[in-house]
Amino acid sequence: MAVDEGWSAPDGSRPERAILVGVEFRLRSRVKRSGAAEARAALRLREPEESDLLEPDSDSAPESEPVTASDAASGPASISVGGALNAEESLAEFRELVLSAGGQVAAELIQRRAKADPATLIGHGKIEEIAGIAASTEADLVLFDHDLSPTQLRNLEAALPCRVLDRTQLILDIFARHARTREGQLQVELAQLEYMLPRLTGRGRAMSQLGGGIGTRGPGETQLETDRRRIQRRLDQLKGDLESVRRVRRQQRQRREAVPVPTVALVGYTNAGKSTLFNRLTGAEALASSRMFATLDPKLRAIELPSRRKVLLSDTVGFIRNLPHTLVTSFRATLEEVQQAEVLLHVRDAASTYGDEQKSQVEKVLGELDALQKPRIEVLNKLDLLDGAEREALANRIASEAAPAVSVSARTGEGTEALFAAIDEALHSDPLLDAEFRVSQHEGAVLAAIEAGMVVHSRRYEGNLVYLSVTGPASLAGRLRAFRMRENAATQPAKS
């Protein structure tokens, strides 16, 4: 299994080794189940380079529809729930999160239970098993693919010989690792403190120190202490700072709105290829990584559509199942770009085996942001990873759906022309007009503006005058009203 090169534990010796624990809670069946079948878990010890999960035994299949760990309400509130992923698929995604945090997987366990243990989530027998595995593999920490309550976290740390982190702590650590701008660091720190506040009992010293391991990156500036008043003061300060950021963003948007340039925002599940597509469409060189949550800070670039209209394209942070609510709250300033965008490009991984579940999670987050009703184009990315039969099936699916959708490959550029045309068609704030202009050849600035901002279908010369038949945005046609002969609303974007 690949790990981040150059990353090492706090002592500089090796990457931290982690035991991953997945839990699947099953609905109780009316048919009595054997104790052996109920207690059986899938366990696989392996070397760091291996990545496959051990498939569960066939007789441990649920007799009723399973409820994944993310469906159980034993942790902090989140804005999305587990969806239809089974324990193995959920743990595979969790493994990618661990790699994004720079960790190394030493072992993976999956336990299926009827319900969560309120004290420890998984029960005392499984805790003893994990303790033995931690000792034999020299693991540095145990990571749960589930949110732990303060009581569960405290009890597990007391019972296990190494540190314990839950899903939210891991995601927060990845955000802390990837935050580059001052705004991003403020947002991550706010989310960290809001998560830590109810978990101070017995953990104050560990929380207050800075470190280099997974889950040890404290906020940094205030050296978190167990004194709740100090934390609350810092929270108030951060909220004030972020409000200042939001105020600056509002002022920037107001200046942009003075010149009508619509915004198109990229949204989607983490690692769906949003940043790669952003680079392909804009020619920018933003960080594009296979690691989850590589993009935290919003980016804006201007692009020109086939109709010659200019739009601003925004790249945003990716979403994920059970995205911590504190992160969504903290990143409101960043996600306002999604709320203000005229059109959303929902970038999906066409090669993913659980794309429908990812789509559902993104739509739930958009609902939280009151952006679900915005015009949306589905961009099915990673077309280059599909074979011929899969491409044909994808094309048939797109043709049968009423909602606009485009298949692309951000890596090769295939399908981007169709995507530009779809964006052109979806924009309504600055509609296209068919118009005719009569301009003197001495009006060089006017002729240059028409050439740069409109599609010229024909031109003819009569003496010193130039007659042009064009299609272009209403805003530009309005500014050149003195030279216009007549106009009609364009039925569709012009093809260049």
KAURPE-V618979 format. One record per residue. N is the residue number from 1. RES is the residue in one small letter. PHI is phi as a letter, one per 30 degrees, with the letter a starting at -180 (NA if undefined). PSI is psi in radians with two decimals (NA if undefined). D_LAST is the distance of its C-alpha to the last C-alpha in whole Angstrom. Layout:
# KAURPE-V618979
N|RES|PHI|PSI|D_LAST  N|RES|PHI|PSI|D_LAST
This chain:
# KAURPE-V618979
1|m|NA|2.32|48  2|a|d|2.51|45  3|v|b|2.85|46  4|d|d|2.13|45  5|e|d|2.46|46  6|g|i|-0.20|48  7|w|d|2.37|49  8|s|b|2.94|53  9|a|d|2.96|55  10|p|e|-0.55|57  11|d|d|0.02|60  12|g|i|0.12|57  13|s|d|-0.88|58  14|r|a|2.87|56  15|p|d|2.67|53  16|e|d|2.37|54  17|r|c|2.31|55  18|a|b|2.51|55  19|i|c|2.17|56  20|l|c|2.32|53  21|v|b|2.06|55  22|g|c|2.51|53  23|v|b|2.32|55  24|e|b|2.12|54  25|f|c|2.15|56  26|r|c|2.55|57  27|l|d|2.49|58  28|r|d|2.35|62  29|s|c|2.61|62  30|r|d|-0.36|65  31|v|d|2.25|66  32|k|d|2.32|68  33|r|c|2.65|67  34|s|d|2.60|69  35|g|d|-0.61|69  36|a|d|-0.74|68  37|a|d|-0.63|64  38|e|d|-0.57|64  39|a|c|-0.25|65  40|r|d|2.36|63  41|a|b|2.69|60  42|a|c|2.15|57  43|l|b|2.44|58  44|r|b|2.05|57  45|l|c|2.39|58  46|r|a|2.97|56  47|e|d|2.79|55  48|p|e|-0.49|53  49|e|d|-0.20|50  50|e|d|2.71|50  51|s|b|-0.14|48  52|d|d|2.48|49  53|l|d|2.60|51  54|l|d|2.17|54  55|e|d|2.46|53  56|p|d|2.73|56  57|d|d|2.62|59  58|s|d|-0.52|58  59|d|d|0.00|61  60|s|c|0.14|60  61|a|d|2.52|57  62|p|d|2.50|57  63|e|d|-0.20|59  64|s|b|2.90|57  65|e|d|2.23|53  66|p|d|2.71|53  67|v|c|2.08|52  68|t|d|2.91|50  69|a|e|-0.58|52  70|s|d|-0.18|49  71|d|d|-0.32|50  72|a|d|2.44|53  73|a|c|1.15|54  74|s|c|0.09|56  75|g|b|-2.99|54  76|p|d|2.74|52  77|a|d|2.54|50  78|s|b|2.84|46  79|i|c|-0.06|43  80|s|b|2.73|42  81|v|c|-3.12|45  82|g|d|-0.36|45  83|g|i|-2.68|43  84|a|c|0.18|44  85|l|d|2.41|44  86|n|d|3.13|48  87|a|d|-0.67|50  88|e|d|-0.79|49  89|e|d|-0.71|45  90|s|d|-0.71|45  91|l|d|-0.56|48  92|a|d|-0.73|45  93|e|d|-0.68|42  94|f|d|-0.62|45  95|r|d|-0.69|46  96|e|d|-0.62|42  97|l|d|-0.73|43  98|v|d|-0.75|46  99|l|d|-0.65|45  100|s|d|-0.49|42  101|a|d|-0.01|45  102|g|i|0.24|47  103|g|c|3.03|49  104|q|b|2.24|51  105|v|d|2.13|52  106|a|c|-0.62|56  107|a|a|2.74|56  108|e|b|2.39|54  109|l|b|2.57|56  110|i|b|2.18|56  111|q|c|2.35|58  112|r|c|2.19|58  113|r|b|2.80|60  114|a|d|-0.63|61  115|k|a|2.91|60  116|a|d|2.47|60  117|d|d|2.12|63  118|p|d|-0.40|63  119|a|d|-0.66|65  120|t|b|0.03|63  121|l|i|-0.76|60  122|i|c|-0.16|61  123|g|j|2.75|65  124|h|d|-0.62|68  125|g|d|-0.76|68  126|k|d|-0.57|65  127|i|d|-0.75|65  128|e|d|-0.67|68  129|e|d|-0.78|66  130|i|d|-0.69|63  131|a|d|-0.72|66  132|g|d|-0.71|67  133|i|d|-0.70|63  134|a|d|-0.67|63  135|a|d|-0.71|66  136|s|d|-0.49|66  137|t|c|-0.02|62  138|e|h|0.78|63  139|a|d|2.56|60  140|d|c|-0.43|59  141|l|a|2.78|58  142|v|c|2.21|57  143|l|c|2.21|54  144|f|c|2.26|53  145|d|d|1.05|50  146|h|a|2.66|51  147|d|d|2.35|52  148|l|c|2.41|56  149|s|d|2.82|58  150|p|e|-0.70|60  151|t|d|-0.78|63  152|q|d|-0.75|62  153|l|d|-0.76|60  154|r|d|-0.75|64  155|n|d|-0.68|66  156|l|d|-0.71|63  157|e|d|-0.58|64  158|a|d|-0.50|67  159|a|c|-0.36|68  160|l|c|2.64|65  161|p|d|0.10|66  162|c|b|3.07|63  163|r|d|2.68|60  164|v|b|2.28|58  165|l|b|2.61|55  166|d|c|-3.10|53  167|r|d|-0.76|49  168|t|d|-0.74|48  169|q|d|-0.68|50  170|l|d|-0.77|48  171|i|d|-0.71|45  172|l|d|-0.69|46  173|d|d|-0.70|47  174|i|d|-0.73|43  175|f|d|-0.72|42  176|a|d|-0.62|45  177|r|d|-0.63|44  178|h|c|-0.17|40  179|a|d|2.17|40  180|r|c|-0.77|39  181|t|d|2.85|39  182|r|d|-0.69|42  183|e|d|-0.82|40  184|g|d|-0.69|40  185|q|d|-0.68|43  186|l|d|-0.75|44  187|q|d|-0.71|43  188|v|d|-0.74|44  189|e|d|-0.71|48  190|l|d|-0.78|48  191|a|d|-0.69|47  192|q|d|-0.84|50  193|l|d|-0.69|52  194|e|d|-0.56|52  195|y|d|-0.69|52  196|m|d|-0.52|55  197|l|e|-0.85|57  198|p|d|0.01|59  199|r|c|0.44|59  200|l|d|-0.55|61  201|t|e|2.10|65  202|g|i|0.00|66  203|r|b|0.18|63  204|g|e|-0.75|63  205|r|d|-0.78|64  206|a|d|-0.66|61  207|m|d|-0.48|59  208|s|d|-0.24|59  209|q|c|2.65|59  210|l|c|2.50|56  211|g|a|-3.11|56  212|g|c|-0.01|53  213|g|c|3.01|53  214|i|d|2.25|51  215|g|i|0.03|52  216|t|c|0.05|54  217|r|d|1.62|51  218|g|d|3.01|53  219|p|e|-0.54|51  220|g|j|-0.88|53  221|e|d|-0.52|54  222|t|c|-0.06|56  223|q|h|1.45|58  224|l|e|2.20|58  225|e|c|2.99|62  226|t|d|-0.07|64  227|d|d|1.87|64  228|r|d|-0.52|62  229|r|d|-0.66|62  230|r|d|-0.71|61  231|i|d|-0.73|58  232|q|d|-0.67|57  233|r|d|-0.71|57  234|r|d|-0.70|55  235|l|e|-0.79|53  236|d|d|-0.70|53  237|q|d|-0.76|52  238|l|d|-0.74|49  239|k|d|-0.66|48  240|g|d|-0.73|48  241|d|d|-0.73|46  242|l|d|-0.54|43  243|e|d|-0.62|43  244|s|d|-0.68|43  245|v|d|-0.79|40  246|r|d|-0.63|39  247|r|d|-0.73|39  248|v|d|-0.72|37  249|r|d|-0.68|34  250|r|d|-0.72|35  251|q|d|-0.69|35  252|q|d|-0.70|32  253|r|d|-0.66|30  254|q|d|-0.67|31  255|r|d|-0.66|30  256|r|d|-0.64|27  257|e|d|-0.37|27  258|a|d|-0.57|28  259|v|c|1.95|24  260|p|d|1.58|22  261|v|c|1.86|20  262|p|d|2.72|20  263|t|c|2.38|22  264|v|c|2.18|21  265|a|c|2.37|24  266|l|d|2.20|24  267|v|b|2.83|28  268|g|l|3.08|29  269|y|d|2.65|33  270|t|d|2.47|34  271|n|i|0.44|33  272|a|d|-0.14|30  273|g|j|0.42|27  274|k|d|-0.80|26  275|s|d|-0.63|26  276|t|d|-0.73|25  277|l|d|-0.69|22  278|f|e|-0.79|22  279|n|d|-0.69|22  280|r|d|-0.73|19  281|l|d|-0.53|17  282|t|c|-0.28|18  283|g|i|0.21|20  284|a|d|3.06|23  285|e|b|0.81|26  286|a|d|2.66|28  287|l|e|2.17|31  288|a|b|1.96|30  289|s|b|2.64|33  290|s|d|-0.16|34  291|r|d|2.58|37  292|m|d|2.53|37  293|f|h|0.71|36  294|a|d|-0.43|35  295|t|c|2.09|33  296|l|c|-0.61|35  297|d|c|2.32|34  298|p|d|2.57|30  299|k|b|2.46|28  300|l|b|2.28|25  301|r|b|2.57|22  302|a|d|2.41|19  303|i|b|2.75|15  304|e|c|2.29|12  305|l|c|2.94|9  306|p|e|-0.49|6  307|s|d|0.01|7  308|r|i|0.05|9  309|r|d|2.55|12  310|k|c|2.38|15  311|v|b|2.77|17  312|l|c|2.22|20  313|l|c|2.26|21  314|s|c|2.28|24  315|d|c|2.35|26  316|t|b|2.97|30  317|v|d|2.51|33  318|g|d|2.78|33  319|f|c|2.92|35  320|i|a|2.82|38  321|r|e|2.45|41  322|n|h|0.69|44  323|l|e|2.15|42  324|p|e|2.34|45  325|h|d|-0.59|45  326|t|d|-0.58|46  327|l|d|-0.73|43  328|v|d|-0.72|41  329|t|d|-0.77|43  330|s|d|-0.59|43  331|f|c|0.35|39  332|r|e|-0.71|38  333|a|d|-0.70|37  334|t|d|-0.76|34  335|l|d|-0.10|33  336|e|d|-0.45|33  337|e|d|-0.61|29  338|v|d|-0.73|29  339|q|d|-0.57|31  340|q|c|-0.17|29  341|a|d|2.57|25  342|e|d|-0.63|23  343|v|b|2.44|22  344|l|c|2.35|24  345|l|c|1.84|22  346|h|d|1.75|25  347|v|d|2.15|25  348|r|b|2.61|28  349|d|d|1.84|29  350|a|d|-0.33|29  351|a|c|-0.05|31  352|s|d|2.50|34  353|t|d|-0.20|37  354|y|b|0.88|37  355|g|d|-0.59|34  356|d|d|-0.67|35  357|e|d|-0.71|38  358|q|d|-0.74|35  359|k|e|-0.76|33  360|s|d|-0.72|36  361|q|d|-0.71|37  362|v|d|-0.74|34  363|e|d|-0.58|34  364|k|d|-0.70|37  365|v|d|-0.73|36  366|l|d|-0.63|34  367|g|d|-0.68|36  368|e|d|-0.52|39  369|l|c|0.10|36  370|d|h|0.66|35  371|a|b|0.19|32  372|l|d|-0.42|32  373|q|d|-0.01|30  374|k|d|2.64|27  375|p|e|2.32|24  376|r|b|2.34|24  377|i|c|2.19|21  378|e|d|2.16|23  379|v|c|1.81|22  380|l|d|1.77|24  381|n|c|3.01|24  382|k|i|0.69|26  383|l|d|-0.49|25  384|d|d|-0.25|26  385|l|c|-0.06|30  386|l|c|2.53|30  387|d|d|-3.10|31  388|g|d|-0.79|30  389|a|d|-0.70|32  390|e|d|-0.64|31  391|r|d|-0.72|27  392|e|d|-0.73|28  393|a|d|-0.67|30  394|l|d|-0.75|27  395|a|d|-0.70|24  396|n|d|-0.67|27  397|r|d|-0.74|28  398|i|d|-0.72|24  399|a|d|-0.50|24  400|s|d|-0.22|27  401|e|c|2.53|27  402|a|d|-0.59|26  403|a|d|2.52|25  404|p|d|2.36|21  405|a|a|2.56|21  406|v|b|2.41|19  407|s|c|2.33|21  408|v|b|2.91|20  409|s|b|1.88|22  410|a|d|-0.47|22  411|r|d|-0.77|24  412|t|c|-0.31|22  413|g|j|-0.05|18  414|e|d|2.30|18  415|g|i|-0.05|16  416|t|d|-0.54|14  417|e|d|-0.72|11  418|a|d|-0.60|12  419|l|d|-0.76|14  420|f|e|-0.76|11  421|a|d|-0.65|10  422|a|d|-0.67|14  423|i|d|-0.76|14  424|d|e|-0.74|12  425|e|d|-0.52|14  426|a|d|-0.32|17  427|l|d|2.40|17  428|h|b|-0.20|19  429|s|d|-0.56|21  430|d|b|1.36|18  431|p|d|2.75|17  432|l|d|2.52|14  433|l|b|2.48|15  434|d|d|2.25|14  435|a|b|2.83|16  436|e|b|2.37|17  437|f|b|2.59|19  438|r|b|1.96|22  439|v|b|2.38|22  440|s|d|2.52|25  441|q|d|-0.27|24  442|h|d|-0.32|27  443|e|d|1.22|25  444|g|d|-0.68|23  445|a|d|-0.67|22  446|v|d|-0.80|21  447|l|d|-0.68|18  448|a|d|-0.68|17  449|a|d|-0.69|17  450|i|d|-0.76|14  451|e|d|-0.66|12  452|a|d|-0.56|13  453|g|c|-0.03|12  454|m|b|2.80|10  455|v|c|2.06|7  456|v|c|2.04|9  457|h|d|-0.65|9  458|s|a|2.74|13  459|r|b|2.53|15  460|r|b|2.70|19  461|y|c|2.33|22  462|e|b|1.79|26  463|g|i|-2.14|28  464|n|c|0.07|27  465|l|c|2.60|25  466|v|c|2.20|21  467|y|c|2.16|19  468|l|b|2.35|16  469|s|c|2.10|14  470|v|b|2.90|11  471|t|b|2.23|10  472|g|a|3.05|12  473|p|d|2.54|14  474|a|d|-0.56|18  475|s|d|-0.75|20  476|l|d|-0.70|18  477|a|d|-0.61|18  478|g|d|-0.69|22  479|r|d|-0.40|23  480|l|c|0.48|22  481|r|e|-0.60|23  482|a|d|-0.36|26  483|f|c|0.06|23  484|r|d|2.45|22  485|m|c|-0.89|23  486|r|a|2.92|22  487|e|b|2.68|19  488|n|b|2.58|19  489|a|d|2.30|18  490|a|d|2.41|14  491|t|d|-0.47|15  492|q|a|2.83|12  493|p|e|2.49|9  494|a|d|2.56|6  495|k|c|2.20|4  496|s|d|NA|0
